Structures are given as C-alpha cells and as structure tokens.
Amino acid sequence: AVFLAILTTLTVKSLQANAGHLIYTLDDPYIHMSIAKNLATHGVFGVTRFSFSSSTSSPLWTLLLAASYGLLGVSDWIPGILATLFALAALYSADSLCRLLSVGTIGRSIICLAVVYFTPLVPVVSTGMEHAMHVFLAVVLISTTIRFVLDPGGRTLAFMCFGGLLAVAVRYESLFLVAPLAFWLLCTKQWRGATMLVISSLLPVVAYGVFSVMNGSYVLPNSLMLKGHFADLNGIKAIINALGYRGFGILIGTSHLYVICIILLLGALLWRRESRLPIVALCIVFSILLHLQFARTGWFFRYEAYLVAVSLPAIGGLYFG
C-alpha cells in the first residue's frame, strides 16, 4: 500500500508536468522499447527494423516487452506497468523469504517497508526497465536455493534451476549470486544441485551469445562490453585489483552496500542457533564483492537493487528470526 501510494502520487505529478505524457526517468528504457517494437512488428531484434543490434542488457525483459506489444499493441505504459507488477511480486517474494527464515509479522512488515525504501522500488520502477523484475527473481533464487538445501528433491531442484535461469536471463549480474550459492551447495556435497544450477544459469548467456555472434556481434551485449570491468593483468597493481582489491576498494566508498555487509557479517558472527542462515548471509556478502569487482553501481541505485533486496530479508532473519 505504501509503495503504490508513493508511486501513484509521483506518476500523477509527472503526467501533470508533462502534458499528460508518461515520461520515464532514463533514456535506456526507450532502447528496450524500440527493440521490442521492431521484434513484435517486423521480427527484427534491433533498435531499427533493418538489422540486428546487441543493444539490450536484458534479453528476457526485451522479449517480454515484445510479447506484450504483440498481444496488446505498442504502448509507452507497458514497461511501467510490468515494472510495477514485478515490484509488487518482489515485495511478496521478500515477505515469503522472511517467512521461510522464521521472521514474525512485525519483523516482516519492517523488512518489506525497508525493501520499498532502501532498494529503492519507486525510483527503480520509474526507470521503466528490468530492474524490478531482477529484484523479484533474485529473491526467488535465494528462496528456492534455501528450500533445496532444506529438502533436496527433484521438485525443489527444478525450481532452483529455473530461478537461476530466469534471473540470469533478465540480467547477467545474477551470476554473482549463482556463484556463491553453487559453492555453498558444493560444500554441502550437493554435487548434482550445484552442477545443475550452474548449467541452467549459463544457458541464457550461451543462447544469447550464439544468437548474437551468428548476427555479427559479440557474445556479450554491447552495454556489458562497455560498462563491465574485465580483468587486466598488465602489472602487479592490475593483478592485485583483479584478485578482488578493486571490489573491496569500491565497497569502502559505497556506503549503503558497506553498511549492509557489516550488518550481515555481524549477524552471522553473533548467530548462535543451528541454522544455515549465516551461510546465506556470507553468500550475499560475497555476491556484493563480486558485483563491485566486475560491475558498477549508481543511477537510481538500479544496478545493485537486487543485492539490497536479497540482503534485507536475510538481515530480518538474523535479527528478527
């Protein structure tokens, strides 16, 4: 209710300020919308209807937009509506994860309000991009992995692998979550689960890479080629940075993620009950370091939104569970 009230108020004010036109807060969503429109109306995955272009950082989001355009017609409202629905789904999944971690009603209410404010969901939705969907799928991935560890059966394995596949398909940064989760599974001798999670999570990367190369482009989307930080081994300083120092250095200067890591580590160290929750907290901290090592933050906090959203229920479990 709080999320919808704030979002509705700001949307109305935006419409009034722009002569009734819906305007997103960044230009990036219009790239996705252009590709989706050309795919839906001309069958071409590109910013123009004439040729392929690897200009989207989220293949799954673009395909979802294209399917929506094909069914409902091209509309500026569709990305915002989808982002809102996924934000609501993210809140529901955060509440479900809190339940799984034995957080009570008051604690769940506090955590869900924290997800609204600190993720932050309203600015994320205002971009009209895939980040709300990424938040939802990241929380689902954490939840399904915990459920698999608690009950390693075929059903929970399928849910976990499907969650990993979708999370990576919407944004490749989800691999930073998959890596420590798969390592956790290996440590608990869940060899099949770890292997299946890694394979299913890499499928979207491989599928898009093959499609992109066949159309004369790179394996990775252009935006990741430009914005991603790739290891440079030219000199001792570069090697030290490549081994993790870069990510740790950025963490020190990124106050919100730094505070989250401290809270998670303190909660894990002070936890005294028999539970896998401290391991989950450590997996999230390692995911944050991986993200900062290879990716970036900023611009409405959208890049790291998924990390904040998965951290808050874990904090709720450590301190309210």
N, C-alpha and C positions, 0 to 999 in steps of 0.2 A: 504493500500500500504506500509506504514512504517513497519507494523507488518510482512507482507510477505517478504519484502526485508531483514529485520534482520534475520528472521527465515531461509530463503533460504541461506543467506551467511554463517550462522553458521552451517547449515546442510552440505553444501558443504565442509567446513573446517573439520568437523567431519568425513565425509566419506574419505577425503584425509588422515587424520591422522590414520584411522583405516582400511586401505587397502580395501576401498570400502564397508565395513560392517557398517550397521546402528546400532549405539550403543546408548541406552537411558542412561540418567544421573543417574538413580537409578536402583536397582535390583528389586524393587517392581513390575514394570510392567510385568516382566517375570513370576511372580507368577500368575497374572491375565491371561497372555497368556497361561500358562500351563493348568490352569483350563479350559479356553475356548477351547483349543485344545482337551483336553480329553472329554469335553462335546460334541463338534462337531463331533469327530471321534469315541468315544466309549460310549457316553451317560452317562458319569460319571462326576459329579460335584466335582472334586478333583484335587490336584496337581499331582496325579498319576492316571492311568486308573483303578486301583484296588479298590479304596474305596473313599467315600465322605470325604471331609475335608473343614471345615469352615474357609478358609484361605484368603478370599477376603473381603475387607471393602466396596466394591461397587457391590452388586448383579446385578444391572441393567447394569453397564458397562461390567461386565463379560459376561452377557447374550448377550449384543450387539456384543462383540468380537466373541463369539461362533457362533452367527448368521452370522456374516461376514465371519468367517472361513468356515462355512458350504456352503456359497454361492460362495465365491471367492477363497477358499483354504487357508491354513495356511501360513501366511507371517509376518515377523517382521515389515513390513511397515504399516500394517493396524492400529495398535494403534496410531502411529504418524499421519497418515492421518486423522483418526477420531478426534483426539485431535485438529488438525489444523482446521478442518471444524467446530468443536464446538467453537473454539476460534473466528473464523470469525462470527459465529452465535451470540456469546456473544457480539461482537462489534456492530453488527446490533441491538441486543436487547437493548444494552446500549443507542444507538442513539434513538431508539424508545421510551425508557423511558424518555430520555431528551425531546423529542418532546411532550410527554404526560405532562411533567412538564413545558412546555412553554419556553424551552431554545432555543435561536436563533442559527443560523448556525455557527457563530464563537464560541459560547459557546459550542455547540455540538462537534465541531472539537477539542476544547481544552480537553473536557471531554473524548472523545474517545482516544485521544493520551495519556491522563493520565491513562486510563484503560490499554492500551498497556504497559506502563512503570511501573506503580505502582502495578498492580495486582500481579505479572508481567506475561504477557501472554506467552512470548517466553520461559522463564525458566519453566513455568507450562507445556507447550506443550512438552518441551524437556524430561520430565519425562515419556511420553507415557502413562499417566494414565488418570483417570476420572475427574481430577480437572477442565479442561476446560469445560467439559460438566456440571459440578456442577456450575461453574460460570454462564454459559448460563441459566440454569434452575432457579438459584437463582434470577437473574434479571427478568426472566419471571414471577416468583412467585410474586415479588414485583409489577410488572406492572399489572398483572391480578387482584391482590387484590385491587389496586387503582381503576382500571376500574370497579370492582364490587361495591366498595363503591360509586363511582360516578353514576353507573347505576345498581342497584341491581336486575338484571333479571336472568332468568334461564340460558341464554347463558353465561353471564359473570360468573355466579356461577360455571357452568361446567368447564370453562377454568381455574378458580382459583383452584378448587379442583383437576383438572388433573395436573396443575402445581405443586401443593403441593405433590401429589402422586409421580410424576416423580422425583422431587427434592430430596425427602427423599429416594427414591429407589436408586438414584445414590450415595448419601452419607447421613448417618443418621444425620449428623450435621445440615442439613436443618431444623430439628425440632426446632433448636434455632431461626430460622426465623419465623417458623409457630406459635410458642407460643405467641410472642408479637403481631403478625398480628391477630391471633384469639382473643386475649384480646381486641385489637382495635375494632374488629367487635362487640364484646360483649358490649363495651362501647357505640357504636352507635346503639345498640338494634337490630343488625343483628344476631339474635339468630340462625336462620337456617344456615346462611352462616358460622358462627363460628363453629357450630357443624359439618357441612359437611366438612369443611376444616380440622378439627382435625381428623375426622374419616378417610377421604381419605388419609391423610398424615401418619396415623398409619398403614394403610393396608399393605404396603411393609414390615414394621417391623414385624408385626404379621405373614404374609405369610412366610417370610424367617425364622422366629423363629420356627414356626411349622415344616417346612421342615427340619430345622437343628436338632431339638430335635428328630424328627422321625428317623433321621440318626445317633443318638447317640452323638450329640454335644450340644453346648449351644444355648440359644436363640439369643444372640448377636454373631457376627463374632469374631473370636479369636483375631484379631488385636484390636478391640474395647475393648475387655476384658482386654488386656494387656496395651493399651495406654490411655484408658479413665480414668477420675478421678471420683470415686464414693464416695458418702458422707460417712464420718467416724465420728460417734457421740461419740467417746470414749474420753471424756474430754471436758472442756469448750472451750479450744483453737480450738479443732476439730469442735465443734458445730459452733463457730463463723466463721471458714473457710467455713463450709458447707452452711452457710447463705449468702454467697456472698463475704466475705472478701478475699478469695483466688483469685477469678476472678478479683477483684479490685486491689489487690496487683500485680498480673501479668500484668494487664493493665498499671500500672505505669512504669513497666520495659519494656514494649513493645512499643517502641517509635512511630512506624508507626500507630498502632491502637489507641494509646493515642492521637496523633495529630488529627486523623480522628474524634474521639469522641469530642474533643474540638471544632473543626470546625463545626461539626453538631450541637452541643449544642448552640454555639454562633449564628449560623444561625437561629436556631429555636427560640431563645430568641429575636433576633432582627427582626424577620419576622413580618410585620405589615399588610399584606394583608389577606383577607379572603381566607383561603386555608387549605387543610388537610396536606400540605407538612411538617409542623413542627412535626405533629404526626408521619409521615413516618420516619423522622429523629430520633425521640425518639425511635421508634420501632427498628431501626437499631442499635442504641447505646445499647439498652437492649439486642439485639441479640449478639453483641460483648461481653458483660459481661457474658452472658450465655455460649458462646463458651469458653471463658477463664476460666470459673468456672469448666467446665466439660471436656474440650478437650485440645488440645495443638496447638502450632504454630511451625514455623520453617521448615527447609529442603526445600529450594526453595520457601518459603512462600506459599506452596501449600495448607496447611490446612486452612488458613484464607483468601485465594484468593477470595472466594465468598463474604466475608464480605467487602473487599476493593472494589470489583467490584460493589456491590449494593450501597455502600456509595458514590462513585464518581458522579453518576447521581443525587443523592439527593443533594449533595453539589452544583452541577451545577444548580439545580432548585432553591436552596436557594440564590445563589449569582449571577446567570446569568439569572434567570427566570423573 
